[in-house]
């Protein structure tokens, strides 16, 4: 589907670089998919996954810190291929 849009050129260039997209269309599609994914994740989290507050707290190890775990990982580009 074709659209005519006014986009921030610098922002689009950054999205192309971050995603590793081969085209601007691919970069916009990847960005839209990511925003959709985040929105759906937030909706699920707001629903509480069907667990009580105490059950949700017990789903995760309080000693684990995702930020610490990520230190050893190299940053990977977004996968721009369709699954």
C-alpha positions as a Markdown table, in Angstrom:
| # | Residue | x | y | z |
|---|---|---|---|---|
| 1 | Unk | 0.0 | 0.0 | 0.0 |
| 2 | Unk | 1.4 | 3.4 | -0.9 |
| 3 | Unk | 1.2 | 6.5 | 1.2 |
| 4 | Unk | 2.6 | 10.0 | 0.9 |
| 5 | Unk | 4.1 | 11.1 | 4.2 |
| 6 | Unk | 6.3 | 13.8 | 5.5 |
| 7 | Unk | 9.0 | 12.2 | 7.6 |
| 8 | Unk | 12.0 | 13.5 | 9.5 |
| 9 | Unk | 14.9 | 12.6 | 7.2 |
| 10 | Unk | 17.5 | 12.5 | 10.1 |
| 11 | Unk | 15.2 | 10.2 | 12.1 |
| 12 | Unk | 14.6 | 7.9 | 9.1 |
| 13 | Unk | 18.3 | 7.7 | 8.5 |
| 14 | Unk | 18.9 | 6.7 | 12.2 |
| 15 | Unk | 16.2 | 4.1 | 12.0 |
| 16 | Unk | 17.7 | 2.7 | 8.8 |
| 17 | Unk | 21.1 | 2.5 | 10.6 |
| 18 | Unk | 19.8 | 1.0 | 13.8 |
| 19 | Unk | 17.6 | -1.6 | 12.1 |
| 20 | Unk | 20.1 | -2.5 | 9.3 |
| 21 | Unk | 17.3 | -2.1 | 6.8 |
| 22 | Unk | 18.2 | -2.3 | 3.2 |
| 23 | Unk | 15.5 | 0.3 | 2.2 |
| 24 | Unk | 13.6 | 3.1 | 3.8 |
| 25 | Unk | 10.4 | 1.2 | 3.3 |
| 26 | Unk | 11.9 | -1.8 | 5.2 |
| 27 | Unk | 13.0 | 0.6 | 8.0 |
| 28 | Unk | 9.5 | 2.1 | 8.4 |
| 29 | Unk | 7.9 | -1.3 | 8.4 |
| 30 | Unk | 10.3 | -2.5 | 11.0 |
| 31 | Unk | 9.7 | 0.5 | 13.2 |
| 32 | Unk | 5.9 | 0.1 | 12.9 |
| 33 | Unk | 6.2 | -3.6 | 13.8 |
| 34 | Unk | 8.3 | -2.8 | 16.8 |
| 35 | Unk | 5.8 | -0.2 | 18.0 |
| 36 | Unk | 2.9 | -2.6 | 17.5 |
| 37 | Unk | 4.9 | -5.3 | 19.4 |
| 38 | Unk | 5.5 | -2.9 | 22.3 |
| 39 | Unk | 1.9 | -1.8 | 22.4 |
| 40 | Unk | 0.6 | -5.4 | 22.5 |
| 41 | Unk | 3.2 | -6.2 | 25.2 |
| 42 | Unk | 2.0 | -3.3 | 27.3 |
| 43 | Unk | -1.6 | -4.4 | 26.9 |
| 44 | Unk | -0.8 | -7.9 | 28.1 |
| 45 | Unk | 1.1 | -6.6 | 31.1 |
| 46 | Unk | -1.8 | -4.3 | 32.0 |
| 47 | Unk | -4.1 | -7.4 | 31.9 |
| 48 | Unk | -1.8 | -8.9 | 34.5 |
| 49 | Unk | -1.4 | -12.2 | 32.7 |
| 50 | Unk | -4.2 | -13.5 | 34.8 |
| 51 | Unk | -2.1 | -13.6 | 38.0 |
| 52 | Unk | -2.5 | -11.7 | 41.2 |
| 53 | Unk | 0.1 | -9.1 | 42.2 |
| 54 | Unk | 1.9 | -11.5 | 44.6 |
| 55 | Unk | 1.9 | -14.2 | 41.9 |
| 56 | Unk | 3.4 | -11.7 | 39.4 |
| 57 | Unk | 6.1 | -10.8 | 41.9 |
| 58 | Unk | 7.0 | -14.5 | 42.3 |
| 59 | Unk | 7.3 | -15.1 | 38.6 |
| 60 | Unk | 10.7 | -13.4 | 38.6 |
| 61 | Unk | 13.8 | -13.9 | 40.6 |
| 62 | Unk | 14.3 | -10.7 | 42.6 |
| 63 | Unk | 18.1 | -11.2 | 42.5 |
| 64 | Unk | 18.1 | -11.1 | 38.7 |
| 65 | Unk | 18.8 | -7.8 | 37.1 |
| 66 | Unk | 18.2 | -7.7 | 33.3 |
| 67 | Unk | 20.6 | -4.7 | 32.9 |
| 68 | Unk | 23.4 | -6.7 | 34.5 |
| 69 | Unk | 22.7 | -9.8 | 32.4 |
| 70 | Unk | 22.8 | -7.7 | 29.2 |
| 71 | Unk | 26.3 | -6.3 | 29.9 |
| 72 | Unk | 27.9 | -9.4 | 28.4 |
| 73 | Unk | 25.8 | -9.4 | 25.3 |
| 74 | Unk | 26.8 | -7.6 | 22.1 |
| 75 | Unk | 24.1 | -5.4 | 20.7 |
| 76 | Unk | 22.4 | -7.1 | 17.8 |
| 77 | Unk | 20.7 | -5.2 | 15.0 |
| 78 | Unk | 17.0 | -5.7 | 14.5 |
| 79 | Unk | 16.1 | -8.6 | 12.3 |
| 80 | Unk | 14.6 | -7.1 | 9.2 |
| 81 | Unk | 13.6 | -10.4 | 7.7 |
| 82 | Unk | 10.0 | -11.5 | 7.8 |
| 83 | Unk | 9.5 | -14.5 | 10.1 |
